[in-house]
Amino acid sequence: MDKRFKHTLVAHKICPYCMKVLTVMRHKNVKFEIKFIETHNKPEWFLRISPLGSVPILIIGEEIVLSESAVIMEYIDEITPPKLMPDDPLEKAIDRAKFEFSNEIIRNLYSFIFSTEQEKFVRQKEWLMKHFKWIEEWLKDKKYINGNELSLVDLSFVPLFVALNMLKSTLPCDMLKDFKRLKMYGEMITSLPCVKTGRVPDYEFLMIDGIKSQNTVLYRSNPCYFNNGVKPQGCCLFRN
């Protein structure tokens, strides 16, 4: 590969926004290298090149740095046809609005998962249930959010369903039980090959370790489940 166009993704192992980018790169069969960092101990070289000090960032060649998951996803989509984003300006703008929605709903889901306060936990759950209705409506009479073909919008929601599937056995209730279309959609999305290989093999272990170590409401409500441990599943992308 021409070094000018070499792709290096800098990520954190359980960051949902990094998972979005990894999923797209796997779906598009992009060749890339990956560097993992710890967000609580960011290396100096990373802080020098990341404008906001956040992941993911994509280093192209040796000088160009892209930040923000949606920007990186669109770039990958543009350079690897067929594109998953529409060409029509209005449709593209609507999709970008849905990217922002997915970021917000995923941010609130992680806040819910790692909440240590019962009141905040309940409040976040109510917020999520309210906003699930929007996705349920988008899926009306459609296989995917935008129709019968997979789009970049669908891949932007991947971390939502990966996290919900991981917590099926411990959530105080089935959060998707009243959203039949959304539940079926989530099962279909998480079965895609790019979703299975677009996350680190120890994702579940690291998430559960974080839930336990922070003494979250989820952990306190069901410590037996979390103390049984979860074995990470294999992932061809990250095997040594």
C-alpha positions in Angstrom: 0.0 0.0 0.0 1.2 3.5 -0.8 2.3 5.0 2.5 0.6 8.3 1.6 -2.8 6.4 1.9 -2.0 4.1 4.8 -4.8 4.0 7.3 -4.1 3.8 11.0 -7.1 3.8 13.4 -6.5 5.0 17.0 -9.2 3.7 19.3 -10.3 2.7 22.7 -11.5 -0.9 23.1 -15.0 -0.3 24.5 -15.6 3.1 22.9 -18.9 2.8 21.0 -17.9 5.4 18.4 -14.8 3.5 17.7 -17.0 0.4 17.2 -19.0 2.3 14.6 -15.9 3.0 12.6 -14.5 -0.5 12.9 -17.8 -1.9 11.7 -17.8 0.2 8.6 -14.1 -0.6 7.9 -14.8 -4.3 8.2 -17.9 -4.0 6.0 -15.9 -2.2 3.4 -12.9 -4.5 3.7 -10.5 -1.6 4.2 -6.9 -2.5 5.0 -5.8 -0.7 8.2 -3.6 -0.8 11.3 -5.0 -0.2 14.7 -3.6 1.4 17.8 -5.4 1.1 21.1 -5.0 3.7 23.9 -6.4 4.1 27.4 -8.6 7.2 27.6 -7.6 7.8 31.3 -3.9 7.7 30.3 -3.6 9.3 26.9 -0.1 9.2 25.4 1.6 12.5 24.4 1.8 11.5 20.7 -2.0 11.1 20.7 -2.7 14.4 22.3 -0.4 16.2 19.8 -2.5 15.0 16.8 -6.1 14.6 18.2 -7.8 18.1 18.1 -10.2 17.2 20.9 -8.2 14.6 22.6 -10.9 12.0 21.9 -11.2 8.7 19.9 -11.6 7.6 17.3 -9.1 9.3 15.0 -7.9 8.0 11.6 -4.4 8.8 10.5 -4.0 8.8 6.8 -0.4 8.5 5.6 1.8 10.3 8.1 0.3 13.7 8.4 -3.5 13.8 7.8 -5.7 13.1 10.8 -9.5 12.7 10.7 -11.5 12.9 13.9 -15.1 12.2 14.8 -16.7 8.9 14.0 -19.3 10.2 11.5 -16.6 12.0 9.5 -14.4 8.9 9.4 -17.3 6.7 8.4 -18.3 9.0 5.5 -14.7 9.2 4.3 -14.4 5.4 4.3 -17.7 5.1 2.5 -16.6 7.7 -0.2 -13.3 5.8 -1.0 -14.9 2.3 -1.2 -17.8 1.9 -3.6 -20.6 1.1 -3.7 -21.4 3.9 -1.3 -23.8 3.5 1.6 -24.6 7.2 1.8 -27.1 8.8 -0.7 -26.0 11.3 -3.3 -29.0 13.5 -2.9 -28.1 16.5 -0.7 -31.4 16.4 1.2 -31.3 12.7 1.8 -27.6 13.0 2.9 -28.6 15.8 5.4 -31.3 13.6 6.8 -28.9 10.8 7.3 -26.4 13.0 9.0 -29.2 14.1 11.4 -29.7 10.4 12.2 -26.0 10.0 12.8 -26.3 12.7 15.5 -29.4 10.9 16.9 -27.5 7.6 17.1 -24.6 9.4 18.9 -27.0 10.8 21.5 -28.9 7.6 22.1 -25.6 5.7 22.5 -24.2 8.3 24.8 -27.3 8.0 27.0 -27.2 4.2 26.9 -23.6 4.2 28.2 -24.6 6.7 30.9 -27.4 4.3 31.8 -25.1 1.3 31.9 -22.4 2.9 34.0 -24.8 4.9 36.3 -24.0 4.6 40.0 -27.1 6.6 41.1 -30.5 4.9 41.2 -32.4 8.1 40.3 -30.1 8.8 37.3 -30.4 5.1 36.3 -34.2 5.3 36.2 -34.2 8.7 34.4 -31.8 7.4 31.7 -33.9 4.3 31.2 -37.0 6.5 30.6 -35.1 8.7 28.2 -34.0 5.6 26.2 -37.5 4.1 26.1 -38.9 7.4 24.8 -36.3 7.7 22.0 -36.6 4.1 20.9 -39.9 5.1 19.5 -38.3 7.2 16.9 -36.3 4.3 15.5 -39.3 2.0 15.7 -41.2 4.5 13.5 -38.3 4.8 11.0 -38.5 1.0 10.6 -42.2 1.0 9.8 -42.7 -1.2 6.7 -38.9 -1.3 6.1 -36.1 -3.8 6.5 -33.6 -1.1 7.3 -33.9 2.4 8.6 -33.8 4.0 5.1 -35.5 1.2 3.2 -34.6 -2.3 2.0 -30.9 -1.7 1.6 -28.3 -1.4 4.3 -27.0 2.2 4.8 -24.4 4.0 6.8 -27.2 5.0 9.2 -27.8 1.3 10.1 -24.1 0.8 10.9 -24.1 3.9 13.1 -26.6 2.2 15.5 -24.5 -1.0 15.9 -23.1 -0.2 19.4 -26.7 0.3 20.7 -27.6 -3.3 19.9 -24.3 -4.8 20.8 -24.5 -3.4 24.3 -28.2 -4.3 24.7 -27.5 -7.9 23.6 -24.7 -8.1 26.1 -26.9 -7.1 29.0 -30.0 -9.1 28.1 -29.6 -11.4 31.2 -29.1 -8.6 33.7 -31.3 -5.7 32.7 -34.3 -5.2 35.1 -36.6 -5.6 32.1 -36.5 -6.3 28.4 -36.2 -2.7 27.2 -37.2 -3.7 23.7 -40.2 -5.8 24.5 -42.7 -3.1 23.4 -40.7 -2.4 20.2 -41.1 -5.5 18.1 -39.7 -4.0 14.9 -36.7 -2.6 16.7 -36.0 -5.9 18.4 -36.0 -7.8 15.2 -33.9 -5.1 13.5 -31.4 -5.3 16.3 -31.1 -9.1 16.0 -30.6 -8.8 12.3 -28.0 -6.0 12.6 -25.9 -7.8 15.2 -25.8 -10.9 13.1 -24.0 -9.1 10.2 -20.4 -10.4 9.7 -19.0 -6.9 10.0 -20.6 -6.4 13.4 -19.3 -9.7 14.7 -15.7 -8.8 13.6 -15.9 -5.1 14.2 -15.3 -5.2 17.9 -12.5 -6.4 20.1 -12.7 -10.0 21.3 -12.7 -8.9 25.0 -15.4 -6.3 24.6 -17.9 -8.1 26.9 -15.2 -8.8 29.5 -14.0 -5.2 29.6 -17.6 -3.8 29.8 -18.6 -6.1 32.6 -15.3 -5.4 34.4 -16.1 -1.6 34.2 -19.7 -2.2 35.4 -18.4 -4.1 38.4 -15.4 -1.8 39.3 -17.6 1.3 39.3 -20.2 -0.4 41.5 -23.0 0.6 39.2 -26.7 0.2 39.7 -26.7 -2.7 37.3 -24.0 -4.5 39.2 -25.7 -3.9 42.6 -29.0 -5.1 41.2 -27.6 -8.4 40.0 -24.0 -9.1 41.3 -24.3 -12.9 40.8 -24.6 -12.4 37.1 -21.5 -10.2 36.8 -19.4 -12.3 39.2 -19.9 -15.4 37.0 -17.6 -13.7 34.4 -17.9 -13.6 30.6 -15.5 -15.2 28.3 -14.5 -13.0 25.3 -15.4 -14.4 21.9 -12.9 -14.7 19.1 -12.5 -12.0 16.5 -10.4 -12.6 13.4 -9.5 -8.9 13.1 -7.7 -8.8 16.4 -6.1 -12.2 16.7 -2.3 -12.2 17.0 
